[in-house]
Amino acid sequence: MTLELPPLRTYDVDLVVPATLQGNTTEERISRRLTVTEPYVTRLTLAQLHELGVNPTLLSASVPDDDYFLLAFSCAFRPDSGGDSAPFKDANIGIMLDAPGSPKPPVALALSPDTASVTSGNSSFRIALSVPLGVAEPSVEYTAEGPREERYITAYGLGGNNPEWQFQEQPGRPLAGDMLLAVVVCVPAGVPVVAEVVVAASLRKWRILRSRAELPPRLHRIDLAARAPRALPGGPAAGALPRGAGQ
């Protein structure tokens, strides 16, 4: 099964570097280096989760009438249009899942991408595409003589309520371009669940600039049930994939 996302509105987001005793004494703002899309949210059925290859061990802890959501969005790390040579060094994108008033917290059942690596030295590699969540993500196959594998994407928090992706520049692979992220969320039936998105990034200039993205409310705090309400009787089935998606 594949998932085709509809066109999503893109927002330019400022990166805010706080004032420090060792650096600038006033807050610094970095513009036009990061864009974030409108989040895409849809409901999934338990059958669709099996088709997507979600870890059966995590699924075993859920019950058939739980609610399942897919949340997806894209971030783009961009070069400076004014010629500033400060590249991105690393970045973290976290999602804090909360179900206020529920005794059972929301759970991240799957993350895409989970990891992606390159090899250092004189090894050769080729990039393939895999779709464990229906969202294309890079995987690397390589042959080498004593190479060292370097991860540039690492996901954390599977099975918890605070998943996170870490991005790291590597020699010959700058931290730049579009990053499509997706998480499958499980929550007890009918319980409101909120996803708070946090983005932090470091840039290399004459010193390391550690910043946090100033996300507008619509991108920072996402009410999953409000974005993907249950279908009315006689309407499209809950969890139906967007037009054009299929196996």
Stockholm file with secondary structure:
# STOCKHOLM 1.0

chainA/1-247         MTLELPPLRTYDVDLVVPATLQGNTTEERISRRLTVTEPYVTRLTLAQLHELGVNPTLLSASVPDDDYFLLAFSCAFRPDSGGDSAPFKDANIGIMLDAPGSPKPPVALALSPDTASVTSGNSSFRIALSVPLGVAEPSVEYTAEGPREERYITAYGLGGNNPEWQFQEQPGRPLAGDMLLAVVVCVPAGVPVVAEVVVAASLRKWRILRSRAELPPRLHRIDLAARAPRALPGGPAAGALPRGAGQ
#=GR chainA/1-247 SS CCCCCCCCCEEEEEEEECCCSSSCSSCEEEEEEEEEECCEEEEECHHHHHHTTCCHHHHTTSCTTCEEEEEEEEEEECCCTTCCCCCEEEEEEEEEEECTTCSSCCEEEEEESCEEEEEETTCEEEEEEECTTSSCEEEEEEECSSCEEEEEEEEECTTSSCCEEEEECBTTBCSCEEEEEEEEEEECTTCCCEEEEEEEEEEESSSEEEEEECCCHHHHEEEHHHHSCCCCTTSSCTTCCCTTCCC
#=GC SS_cons         CCCCCCCCCEEEEEEEECCCSSSCSSCEEEEEEEEEECCEEEEECHHHHHHTTCCHHHHTTSCTTCEEEEEEEEEEECCCTTCCCCCEEEEEEEEEEECTTCSSCCEEEEEESCEEEEEETTCEEEEEEECTTSSCEEEEEEECSSCEEEEEEEEECTTSSCCEEEEECBTTBCSCEEEEEEEEEEECTTCCCEEEEEEEEEEESSSEEEEEECCCHHHHEEEHHHHSCCCCTTSSCTTCCCTTCCC
//
